[in-house]
């Protein structure tokens, strides 16, 4: 892709983002913030965890985004008996008695890991290795995954029986933790009208895989001023109880704070948020806009906060 300057490239990015949002909006009614967060995590080269009750169109959302981005897409339904080889792939003996690697469903651009907390830690770890390394290891051999590679995992917050909650270290691999809520009454009316008629909606392809990789690089090239950088890092360090920047409130309510990955993602997320809103450099407002989905799965309340019924959202609001 050829542009005279990065300013021109940013304008192109913003136009494409608007088109993308409009295409996805044909199928996904409402949920604008959720769509925004998922797209920001794709362009920031991060992964996303969606938390919501069943029936809120999580699968449909991923499917629609994959179509609009012209990417290959696989859905993996996580179950208690799923083995690492079921998602990574396995070696078989072919006719000439040679071992041949058969690729698993992980070999696609967008992976929907449905109900990731339903599968044992061994399989979760195989997925998380792929997320971090963008490669998988099978029978001692390393296989690179397709680029761009993006994991969207879903979790059901209600049923906790027979689940294996993701440990903090694994949750930290996700850039965003996005909460889905029930649609507004008007939005639900539109959804029901559209889905119970014979109307079929065609989603047009807006970007190609090569363009997405190029735009991911563009996001990293966005300049950021020192005061915004300091604000993002300070925001992350404030969440760490009993450290220099922690507030008395944080010391009282939190057992554990966000690590350096939070600071990195706050800056990257702010850069991408600035671009899609027509700015050429992020300001403090952009950091604040992406703070909640970045911090909510990286801070752990202590028993005092739980006993007093103080939510993670309220703690983040207090910090901001």
Buried (B, 14 or more C-beta within 10 A) or exposed (E): EEEEEBEEBBBBBBEBBEBBBEBBBBBBBBBEBBBBBBBBBBBBBBBBBBBBEEEBBBBEBBBBBBBBBBBEBBBBEBBEEBEBBBBBBBBEEEEEEEEEBEBBBBBBBBBBBBBBBBBBEEBBEBBBBBBEEBEBBBEEEEBEBBBBBBBBBBBBEEEEEEBBEBEEEBBBBBBBBBBBEEBEEEBEEEBEEBEEEEEEEEBEEBBEBEBBBBBBEBBEEBEBEEEBBEBBBEBBBBBBBEEEBBEEBBEBBBEBBBBEBBBBBBBBBBBBBBBBBEBEBBBBEBBBBBBBBBBBBBBBBBEEBEEEEBEBEEBBEEBE
